[in-house]
Amino acid sequence: MHCINGTLLFSKMSTFTFSTTEKNKPLLLCKGFAYIIDKTTNGKTYWKCEHTRKLKCKGRIHTNETHTVLLHENDNHNHLGNPIS
């Protein structure tokens, strides 16, 4: 099942939703972790954990270019997630 515009999306891996940062940038929420866009290339969007710089976290997610399918998930976080997101 796939929906767009901030509604739950499902993939083989996890359920995820979208929100925005304080600067109105896209924010992907998955399993209690928040991700910001790192780069977009070749039909994929690469997301990095919002704590990449602050905590040197290695958590990553890749989606297709329309952000409807989760293609890759790396749960290598070095901090706890937020159970609300």
N, C-alpha and C positions, 0 to 999 in steps of 0.2 A: 504494500500500500504506500502510495506517495501523495503528499499534499504539499502545497507551496504557501508562501507568505506567513511564516512563523508557526505553522501547524506541525504536529508530529510527523516525522518521516521515518520509515522503517527500512532497514537493509538486512543483509545476511548477518551483519555483525551487531549493530546496536540501534536503539532508537535515539533520534537526535532532534533538537529544535533550534530555532534561531532567535536571536535578540539583537540588540545593538549596544555598542559601547557608549561611554559618556560623550565621545566625539562623533556619535552616530555612524560608526563603522560596523560592518557585520560581525556578529559574535555567534559561534556555533557552540551549543551546549550539549554535552554527551556524558552520561554516567557521572554526573557531578563535577565535571571539569569544563572550563570555558576555553575556547580556542579563537584566535584571531587569524586573519589571512596573512600568510607569509608571502606567497606568490601564486600566480596563475599562469599556466603554460600547457600547451599541447592538449587542451580539452580537460585539464585537471586543475583543481584548486588545492593548494597545499596550505593547511592550517597548522599553526603552532600553539602550544599551550600559552595562555595569557601570562604565565609566570616564567617564560623562557629567559628573559633578561634578569629579572629580580632574583629568581631562585636557580637559574641555569637548568630549568626543567626540560626534559627531552620528549615530552608527550607530543604526539603528532597525529593528524588525521588528514586523509586525502578524500576529496569528493569529486564528482564529475563537474563540468563547468557550470551546470545549472543548479548545483547544490542539492540535487534530489537523491543521489545515490552515494553511499559511503563506500569508497573503494579500498581504503587501507586504514587501519587503526593501530597505533602504537601506544600502549598503556604504560609506557616507561616514565611515570611521574615520580618525582622525589618529594611529594607533599600529598596531603590528604585532599580529597575532593569535597565539594559542598553537596550534601545530600538533597538540597532543595532544587538544584538545577538539573 
